[in-house]
Amino acid sequence: MVVTSSARDYINRILQDISGMKVLILDSQTVGVVSVVYSQSELLQKEVFLVELVDSISKSSESMSHLKAVYFLRPTSENIQFLRRQLANPRFGEYHLFFSNILKDTQIHILADSDEQEVVQQVQEFYADFVAIDPYHFTFHVPSHYIYMLPAVVDPSTVQRFCDRVVEGLAAVFLALKRRPVIRYQRTSDISKRIAQEAAKLMYQEESGLFDFRRMEVSPLLLVIDRREDPVTPLLNQWTYQAMVHELIGIQDNKVDLKSIGKFPKDQEEVVLSSEQDPFFKANMYENFGDIGMNIKRMVDEFQQVSKSNQNIQTIEDMAKFVDNYPEYRKMHGNVTKHVTLVTEMSKIVDERKLMSVSQTEQELACNGGQGAAFEAVTNLLNNESVSDLDRLRLVMLYALRYEKDSPVQLMQLFNKLASRSAKYKPGLVQFLLKQAGVDKRMGDLFGNRDLMNIARNMARGLKGVENVYTQHQPLLFQIMENIVKGRLRDVDYPFVGNHYQQGSESTHLMSTRFCNSFSITLEVYYIHYTDSTSKGRKILIPVLPIHKKFELT
């Protein structure tokens, strides 16, 4: 169940069976699908000499009959119309059409009627309608993913398009993995229920034949849950490598744009962070920031040793050896430069914004009691000139989520302080958060202070101590995963859709768990990785719509 392998296999099959010079034509969604699993040099090896967007191709009339056109598109009405117009006046010698999801019969008829000159060689469905960020982590890049939080002001058709896109993406994932899941959803979330029911209808009724794979001993689980059940995790500073890069700089489709934080040489303005292409990143993406510095130092030391050996060129044989090893040497140099730059820039941001002090208070708010001490700590940080406006806002949000029922007077004081210090961020933003994700909207025991078992667990954890005061908080997702693994996820809270129940023993469940109607945070991805590594025979996938950092919540 590795989504990166599935997506890459599809792209391989698209390109390797079509010989000769090719132009690869993508849309705004599939360009991300391809870019995270295939490099430009690999495309060249497959004789792809040009990559274009379908809307750009439509504006050109230049004949390229010597090239074969390979289209990889989402089966949207807009893309079908682009193709219809392009087939009416074909510019390429051959047309090979691949779609990332299920085609409708009407769309197939439109394409057939448009191919009057019979240039279309094939039409196939290759189910890679997702961007595979990591082996068990992917996104659909759904625009306006937050609209479900505003049902009163959003047109119902917009909500329906949102649900359709999520269901289509999930269908593609399970078709790529050749599995049909049993489906559960969060009882208190209408949008989760809607997505779960529509996914079940597609997989078990409308396209049941397409999903009729060989019966497995174990049924995968598709669990649809709501971001609003855990509003705390997105508000916290992150301290593992991948999470920090995304939080402090930003990662989009495994690319980091350094231009947003300063001036860099042109070849360093954008760098790639991919666990599939970068062994150092793969080994360290979930490591704490303090450990990363030491690991990078070791990598720098190794590179310096290689550099010294390359400087000692005395014979023709030495020169030949250097030339043979030069591509690897250059790659190593680029990798060292990339990681040193990232860690250096993040260290500056941490110091400038006093993030260690901010993070310690965040963790206290998320994990511990002590209302009086929390109020004093938040007030002091609101008065600190080095703390950013957004960090101030998030601190007040965390305090409000923790103590919304306990300290209305102190909460109002923080509202007033926030308004005076950060004019851009009004208290109404905090109140909106409480309205959407406050205690009355949540089903679970987010802070571990309502359920006797959770209280006992927190007490035991406190007595044992924590390894790192900056990473005490565990996302609610981790608790849900533990409950699934142990067979404790209550049917009344997370009911099944229809009569399709899970098969197989609890010790061998293959699980595919989804945040479908909101976004995930890279900290949650870390805990998914941890659960995978400690749960034999289980793999958990997590999609994101999209991968968020805390600044984007406001």
Number of C-alpha atoms within 10 A of each C-alpha: 20 16 23 22 17 21 26 18 15 18 20 15 11 19 17 12 9 15 11 12 15 24 19 23 21 25 18 12 18 21 19 22 28 23 15 24 24 15 11 13 10 12 19 13 11 18 18 22 14 14 17 14 17 20 16 11 16 12 9 10 11 9 12 13 12 13 20 23 27 23 23 28 27 24 18 14 10 11 15 17 15 15 22 19 14 20 22 13 14 23 21 20 14 19 23 18 20 22 20 24 24 19 15 10 8 9 16 13 10 14 19 15 13 19 19 13 10 13 17 19 10 11 16 15 17 23 24 30 28 27 28 29 25 23 16 20 24 23 25 23 20 20 11 12 19 15 17 20 15 11 11 9 9 12 11 12 9 14 17 14 12 20 24 15 17 25 22 20 26 21 26 20 26 20 22 22 16 15 20 25 25 24 25 28 27 22 19 16 19 13 21 23 22 17 24 26 19 17 25 25 15 16 22 19 11 12 14 14 10 14 19 14 12 9 9 11 12 16 22 24 24 26 23 24 27 23 21 19 22 20 22 23 22 23 20 27 25 26 20 21 23 26 26 25 22 21 22 19 19 20 22 15 23 21 16 20 17 19 14 10 14 9 10 12 8 8 8 17 15 15 18 18 25 20 18 15 14 12 12 17 19 15 11 18 21 22 17 19 20 11 12 19 16 11 15 17 13 12 17 19 12 13 17 13 10 14 13 10 12 17 10 11 14 8 9 9 10 15 14 12 13 18 13 11 12 13 11 12 17 11 11 17 16 15 22 18 13 16 20 16 15 18 18 11 17 19 14 11 15 15 12 12 16 18 20 15 15 23 20 18 24 28 18 21 27 24 18 19 14 9 17 10 13 18 20 11 19 21 18 10 19 25 13 14 11 13 17 17 17 15 23 23 25 23 26 24 25 24 24 25 23 22 19 17 11 11 15 12 9 17 19 13 13 24 21 14 18 23 16 13 17 17 11 12 18 15 20 11 13 21 17 11 17 18 12 17 19 20 18 9 14 17 15 15 15 22 21 19 15 11 13 10 11 15 15 13 12 17 14 11 12 13 8 9 11 12 8 9 14 21 18 18 21 14 19 19 21 17 14 15 20 14 13 17 19 11 13 11 16 10 12 9 14 18 17 23 18 13 8 14 14 17 16 13 11 14 13 16 23 22 23 22 24 23 20 30 28 23 23 25 22 26 24 19 25 18 18 21 17 13 18 17 12 9 15 12 12 19 20 23 23 21 30 25 21 19 24 19 25 19 13 9 11 11
